[in-house]
Amino acid sequence: MVTESPHVTSYDAELLDRAEALRADAELMDEYARRLRATADTLADCPAAPEWSRPTLQRQAAACITAAEQLRTAAQALHTHAAAGG
């Protein structure tokens, strides 16, 4: 949520909105990681699942977690930049 301030320009408000969008994207990436791990766990009990499927899904989940961290870092950097007045 963007609070109104006499020092916040429309560009700063846009940056703050983008930062919030990046945070929301990070939450999505966390959810994707959770789903991938759940699928990997399910496949662990499935004899028909290929051997490579579980490690591949685990690697993809880890990549989602990394992406989420990077999105949060970018969001914080935009927020800091906007709060400083651009």
Backbone as CSV, one residue per row, in Angstrom:
resi,resn,N_x,N_y,N_z,CA_x,CA_y,CA_z,C_x,C_y,C_z
1,MET,0.844,-1.169,0.000,0.000,0.000,0.000,0.890,1.232,0.000
2,VAL,0.576,2.171,-0.845,1.350,3.398,-0.970,0.685,4.470,-0.119
3,THR,1.448,5.051,0.775,0.916,6.146,1.575,1.232,7.462,0.880
4,GLU,0.315,8.376,0.988,0.505,9.675,0.349,1.455,10.522,1.182
5,SER,2.373,11.165,0.501,3.335,12.041,1.143,3.651,13.166,0.175
6,PRO,3.856,14.363,0.677,4.173,15.464,-0.239,5.498,15.248,-0.962
7,HIS,6.351,14.354,-0.454,7.659,14.113,-1.064,7.631,12.967,-2.074
8,VAL,6.492,12.290,-2.201,6.393,11.155,-3.109,5.856,11.641,-4.448
9,THR,6.675,11.492,-5.490,6.246,11.884,-6.827,5.450,10.744,-7.446
10,SER,4.847,11.025,-8.588,4.106,9.961,-9.278,5.050,8.848,-9.708
11,TYR,6.293,9.204,-10.025,7.267,8.172,-10.384,7.610,7.316,-9.175
12,ASP,7.753,7.966,-8.014,8.033,7.221,-6.789,6.869,6.297,-6.455
13,ALA,5.660,6.774,-6.609,4.479,5.949,-6.345,4.451,4.752,-7.292
14,GLU,4.830,4.980,-8.531,4.881,3.870,-9.500,5.931,2.848,-9.076
15,LEU,7.083,3.335,-8.618,8.118,2.413,-8.139,7.629,1.616,-6.930
16,LEU,6.923,2.262,-6.035,6.384,1.560,-4.872,5.353,0.511,-5.296
17,ASP,4.547,0.835,-6.283,3.591,-0.143,-6.808,4.312,-1.336,-7.433
18,ARG,5.375,-1.042,-8.165,6.162,-2.121,-8.783,6.812,-2.987,-7.700
19,ALA,7.288,-2.362,-6.638,7.889,-3.114,-5.536,6.861,-4.059,-4.930
20,GLU,5.641,-3.590,-4.755,4.583,-4.455,-4.213,4.281,-5.605,-5.162
21,ALA,4.291,-5.332,-6.462,4.063,-6.392,-7.452,5.169,-7.434,-7.387
22,LEU,6.403,-6.983,-7.208,7.520,-7.927,-7.090,7.374,-8.784,-5.838
23,ARG,6.931,-8.179,-4.756,6.699,-8.957,-3.526,5.615,-10.008,-3.747
24,ALA,4.562,-9.627,-4.464,3.491,-10.577,-4.769,4.013,-11.716,-5.651
25,ASP,4.856,-11.374,-6.608,5.466,-12.401,-7.457,6.341,-13.340,-6.630
26,ALA,7.036,-12.800,-5.652,7.857,-13.636,-4.769,6.991,-14.633,-4.010
27,GLU,5.843,-14.185,-3.561,4.922,-15.087,-2.863,4.452,-16.203,-3.799
28,LEU,4.187,-15.851,-5.051,3.805,-16.874,-6.033,4.922,-17.890,-6.221
29,MET,6.155,-17.413,-6.315,7.280,-18.328,-6.488,7.410,-19.267,-5.290
30,ASP,7.175,-18.740,-4.089,7.183,-19.604,-2.899,6.110,-20.684,-3.006
31,GLU,4.941,-20.301,-3.491,3.845,-21.277,-3.649,4.198,-22.320,-4.712
32,TYR,4.800,-21.881,-5.803,5.215,-22.836,-6.836,6.230,-23.824,-6.272
33,ALA,7.151,-23.337,-5.461,8.137,-24.228,-4.844,7.443,-25.260,-3.957
34,ARG,6.461,-24.807,-3.188,5.726,-25.723,-2.320,5.027,-26.800,-3.153
35,ARG,4.405,-26.396,-4.240,3.704,-27.352,-5.112,4.669,-28.343,-5.751
36,LEU,5.803,-27.839,-6.214,6.791,-28.728,-6.826,7.304,-29.757,-5.827
37,ARG,7.567,-29.321,-4.603,8.025,-30.255,-3.572,6.953,-31.284,-3.243
38,ALA,5.708,-30.838,-3.180,4.602,-31.768,-2.907,4.480,-32.806,-4.019
39,THR,4.637,-32.359,-5.256,4.586,-33.291,-6.376,5.750,-34.272,-6.306
40,ALA,6.937,-33.771,-5.998,8.103,-34.651,-5.865,7.870,-35.690,-4.765
41,ASP,7.303,-35.268,-3.650,7.027,-36.209,-2.557,6.005,-37.256,-2.976
42,THR,4.997,-36.838,-3.718,3.987,-37.784,-4.203,4.602,-38.790,-5.153
43,LEU,5.460,-38.306,-6.041,6.092,-39.203,-7.009,7.077,-40.175,-6.353
44,ALA,7.573,-39.813,-5.196,8.497,-40.704,-4.489,7.815,-42.028,-4.148
45,ASP,6.507,-41.980,-3.961,5.740,-43.174,-3.623,5.101,-43.839,-4.834
46,CYS,5.407,-43.339,-6.002,4.803,-43.861,-7.227,5.842,-44.676,-8.008
47,PRO,5.669,-45.996,-8.060,6.663,-46.826,-8.753,6.750,-46.558,-10.259
48,ALA,5.716,-45.976,-10.847,5.735,-45.706,-12.291,6.458,-44.405,-12.634
49,ALA,6.761,-43.589,-11.637,7.422,-42.306,-11.899,8.874,-42.535,-12.316
50,PRO,9.338,-41.801,-13.315,10.739,-41.944,-13.738,11.688,-41.529,-12.603
51,GLU,12.848,-42.153,-12.572,13.837,-41.868,-11.526,14.247,-40.404,-11.482
52,TRP,14.317,-39.797,-12.633,14.784,-38.412,-12.709,13.757,-37.404,-12.236
53,SER,12.486,-37.790,-12.130,11.440,-36.802,-11.873,11.569,-36.121,-10.507
54,ARG,11.825,-36.889,-9.469,11.882,-36.276,-8.138,13.053,-35.288,-8.005
55,PRO,14.293,-35.675,-8.376,15.381,-34.695,-8.265,15.172,-33.468,-9.159
56,THR,14.573,-33.678,-10.320,14.313,-32.546,-11.212,13.322,-31.583,-10.576
57,LEU,12.260,-32.119,-10.001,11.268,-31.271,-9.340,11.868,-30.560,-8.129
58,GLN,12.731,-31.230,-7.397,13.385,-30.605,-6.244,14.289,-29.458,-6.692
59,ARG,15.011,-29.654,-7.792,15.865,-28.582,-8.317,15.019,-27.389,-8.771
60,GLN,13.894,-27.668,-9.412,13.018,-26.583,-9.850,12.439,-25.832,-8.652
61,ALA,12.113,-26.560,-7.593,11.613,-25.917,-6.370,12.689,-25.004,-5.781
62,ALA,13.909,-25.483,-5.763,15.013,-24.663,-5.242,15.205,-23.409,-6.098
63,ALA,15.057,-23.555,-7.411,15.176,-22.395,-8.301,14.059,-21.385,-8.020
64,CYS,12.876,-21.873,-7.705,11.763,-20.971,-7.365,12.065,-20.208,-6.081
65,ILE,12.643,-20.885,-5.102,13.000,-20.218,-3.840,14.048,-19.140,-4.097
66,THR,15.039,-19.461,-4.921,16.062,-18.473,-5.274,15.433,-17.282,-5.981
67,ALA,14.534,-17.558,-6.922,13.856,-16.464,-7.637,13.050,-15.603,-6.662
68,ALA,12.379,-16.232,-5.713,11.593,-15.485,-4.726,12.496,-14.558,-3.916
69,GLU,13.645,-15.057,-3.508,14.590,-14.232,-2.747,15.071,-13.051,-3.586
70,GLN,15.362,-13.307,-4.853,15.837,-12.238,-5.731,14.743,-11.205,-5.994
71,LEU,13.505,-11.665,-6.128,12.392,-10.733,-6.304,12.207,-9.862,-5.067
72,ARG,12.348,-10.446,-3.893,12.233,-9.660,-2.664,13.364,-8.638,-2.555
73,THR,14.553,-9.030,-2.957,15.688,-8.110,-2.946,15.440,-6.947,-3.906
74,ALA,14.941,-7.241,-5.088,14.635,-6.194,-6.063,13.528,-5.279,-5.538
75,ALA,12.526,-5.871,-4.917,11.430,-5.070,-4.360,11.947,-4.124,-3.286
76,GLN,12.813,-4.631,-2.429,13.363,-3.787,-1.369,14.215,-2.667,-1.952
77,ALA,14.989,-2.967,-2.978,15.813,-1.936,-3.616,14.947,-0.851,-4.253
78,LEU,13.860,-1.246,-4.919,12.959,-0.242,-5.497,12.299,0.592,-4.413
79,HIS,11.887,-0.072,-3.358,11.243,0.643,-2.249,12.213,1.664,-1.639
80,THR,13.439,1.243,-1.404,14.456,2.132,-0.832,14.720,3.314,-1.757
81,HIS,14.842,3.030,-3.044,15.096,4.080,-4.040,13.941,5.090,-4.060
82,ALA,12.706,4.585,-4.079,11.547,5.469,-4.116,11.432,6.279,-2.826
83,ALA,11.711,5.639,-1.699,11.609,6.328,-0.411,12.657,7.446,-0.293
84,ALA,13.769,7.274,-0.991,14.832,8.284,-0.976,14.520,9.446,-1.921
85,GLY,13.423,9.302,-2.661,13.048,10.378,-3.566,13.607,10.225,-4.967
86,GLY,13.937,8.972,-5.336,14.398,8.706,-6.691,15.823,9.039,-6.837
